[in-house]
Each structure stands twice: as structure tokens, then as C-alpha cells.
Amino acid sequence: TKGGPLMREAYSESIISSGFLFCTSLLTNVCLMGMMSALLVQTVKKIAEVEEEEKSLINSLATMDAFWNHVATMNESNDGYITIDRLYEMLSSEKTVRLLHKLSVDPEALINLSDFVFSEHDNRLSRLEFNRFVLDLRTSQKGTLQDHLVTRRFLKAKLTQ
């Protein structure tokens, strides 16, 4: 093909130069194939991670529904909100702690951060806000820029107290 005339010209100059050119092009092709296969492996790995995260999130949402139903049964006012006092009361229940562990949420972290989060939301959280708060505390959750911003606000609020 197009490399044939180049190889013939290199061979006419010297057999060593044609051999060197052949080895260089062979090595280049092998390296490119290795890079492409590594790229393919990384793509498959990332897809598997995303699918695993989606599956985990679906399971977490189902558990969060069970958790919110547990909140609703313990909430006499049934106004669709949870207060910090109600949360502390719920955390004394074994069922609440089991549901949190099923979600991979540390109850101690929930207690430590609850006063800050509740103070930011007029001392009560809706179902959506509460779900987001609890799901963000999962141990499998990776840190994001938003987490750093919230941590900064938290530290600033604690230092001004």
C-alpha cells in the first residue's frame, strides 16, 4: 500500500535502515493497540462503576422510603416535615439505627451535623431535604465541591458561635 514505496526506497539505501523503519512502524502500531485496549478497559470499568452506583442508589431510595415511612409513623403532627427533636427521638429507636446502617449512614455523623443542617432550614426538613441530607452522609458517597462548600459554611458558622 502507501508504505511499500517508502520501504523499497529505504531498502535501496540500506537493509539496516529498512529494518529500522519496519521495527519502528511495528512498535508504533503495537503501542497504539495497547493504548486503545487500555482505553477500552477503562471505559468498561467506568460503565460498571456507574451501573453499580445506580443500583446502589435505587436500593438506597427504597430504603429511604422505608425510613421516611418510619419517620411518618413516629410523627404525630403529620405535616410532612421532621424537626431536630423528632430526629433525636427517632435515633433512640433500634429500627432507625438499623435503617441508617442499611443505608451505610453513620448515626453519629447524622447527629453531629443535624443541628447545622436543621438551623439552615428553619429547624425542620421536608422529605426531599431530609432524604438529600441522609443520602449525602452515606459512607460510599464521594466528596464533591459542594461538600467542601458546605463544610466551609459549617466551620464558619461554628467559629462565629
Residue, then its C-alpha position, 0 to 999 in steps of 0.5 A: t500500500k502507501g508504505g511499500p514505496l517508502m520501504r523499497e526506497a529505504y531498502s535501496e539505501s540500506i537493509i539496516s535502515s529498512g529494518f529500522l523503519f519496519c521495527t519502528s512502524l511495528l512498535t508504533n502500531v503495537c503501542l497504539m493497540g495497547m493504548m486503545s485496549a487500555l482505553l477500552v478497559q477503562t471505559v468498561k470499568k467506568i460503565a460498571e462503576v456507574e451501573e453499580e452506583e445506580k443500583s446502589l442508589i435505587n436500593s438506597l431510595a427504597t430504603m429511604d422510603a422505608f425510613w421516611n415511612h418510619v419517620a411518618t409513623m413516629n410523627e404525630s403532627n403529620d405535616g410532612y416535615i421532621t424537626i431536630d427533636r423528632l430526629y433525636e427521638m427517632l435515633s433512640s429507636e433500634k429500627t432507625v439505627r438499623l435503617l441508617h446502617k442499611l443505608s451505610v449512614d453513620p448515626e453519629a455523623l447524622i447527629n453531629l451535623s443535624d443541628f447545622v443542617f436543621s438551623e439552615h432550614d428553619n429547624r425542620l426538613s421536608r422529605l426531599e431535604f431530609n432524604r438529600f441530607v441522609l443520602d449525602l452522609r452515606t459512607s460510599q458517597k464521594g466528596t464533591l465541591q459542594d461538600h467542601l462548600v458546605t463544610r466551609r459554611f459549617l466551620k464558619a458558622k461554628l467559629t462565629q458561635 
